[in-house]
Amino acid sequence: MNKSKRSSRRRLPPVRSGEIIDYKNINLLRRFISEQGKILSRRMNRLTSKQQRLMTIAIKRARVLALLPFLNNEN
């Protein structure tokens, strides 16, 4: 009974089919960064390993181009 409840609950994918993981898509990248500015783990993001690699590269490129901060130390 408990097992069927879990399987019937369907989660939305974190990256929709139309969205492209790109360093210019700042709104998408911000969803995968913690409040401190760290890249969240794959388990927390519910991404595939390929998506996580692409996300990490895109976040690092956006940081180098100053589109995203390296750290967020606002208190």
C-alpha positions as CSV (number, residue, x, y, z in Angstrom):
1,M,0.0,0.0,0.0
2,N,2.8,2.4,0.9
3,K,4.7,1.5,-2.2
4,S,1.9,2.3,-4.5
5,K,1.5,5.8,-3.1
6,R,5.1,6.6,-3.9
7,S,5.0,5.3,-7.5
8,S,1.8,7.2,-8.3
9,R,3.2,10.5,-7.2
10,R,4.8,12.0,-10.3
11,R,7.4,14.8,-10.1
12,L,8.0,17.4,-12.7
13,P,11.3,17.2,-14.4
14,P,13.6,20.1,-13.3
15,V,14.6,20.9,-16.8
16,R,11.7,21.0,-19.3
17,S,12.0,19.5,-22.7
18,G,12.0,22.9,-24.4
19,E,14.7,24.4,-22.1
20,I,18.3,24.4,-23.2
21,I,21.0,24.3,-20.6
22,D,23.1,27.3,-21.6
23,Y,25.2,29.9,-19.8
24,K,23.0,32.7,-21.1
25,N,19.8,31.2,-19.5
26,I,20.4,32.8,-16.0
27,N,16.8,32.1,-14.7
28,L,17.4,28.4,-15.3
29,L,20.9,28.4,-13.8
30,R,19.7,30.2,-10.6
31,R,17.4,27.3,-9.7
32,F,20.4,25.0,-9.4
33,I,22.5,27.2,-7.1
34,S,22.2,27.4,-3.3
35,E,21.7,30.6,-1.4
36,Q,25.5,30.7,-0.7
37,G,26.2,30.4,-4.5
38,K,27.2,26.8,-4.5
39,I,26.2,24.4,-7.2
40,L,23.6,21.9,-5.8
41,S,24.3,18.2,-6.0
42,R,22.7,15.9,-8.6
43,R,20.5,14.3,-6.0
44,M,19.0,17.6,-4.9
45,N,18.5,18.8,-8.4
46,R,17.0,15.4,-9.7
47,L,19.1,15.8,-12.9
48,T,20.6,13.0,-14.9
49,S,24.4,12.9,-14.8
50,K,24.7,14.3,-18.3
51,Q,22.4,17.2,-17.4
52,Q,24.4,17.8,-14.2
53,R,27.7,18.0,-16.2
54,L,26.1,20.4,-18.7
55,M,24.6,22.5,-15.8
56,T,28.0,22.7,-14.0
57,I,29.8,23.8,-17.2
58,A,27.1,26.4,-17.9
59,I,27.2,27.8,-14.3
60,K,31.0,28.1,-14.4
61,R,30.9,29.9,-17.7
62,A,28.3,32.3,-16.5
63,R,30.4,33.0,-13.4
64,V,33.5,33.8,-15.5
65,L,31.5,36.2,-17.6
66,A,30.1,37.8,-14.4
67,L,26.5,36.8,-15.2
68,L,26.4,34.9,-11.9
69,P,28.3,35.6,-8.7
70,F,31.0,33.2,-7.5
71,L,29.9,33.7,-3.8
72,N,26.8,35.2,-2.3
73,N,27.9,36.5,1.2
74,E,25.0,38.9,1.7
75,N,23.9,38.7,5.4
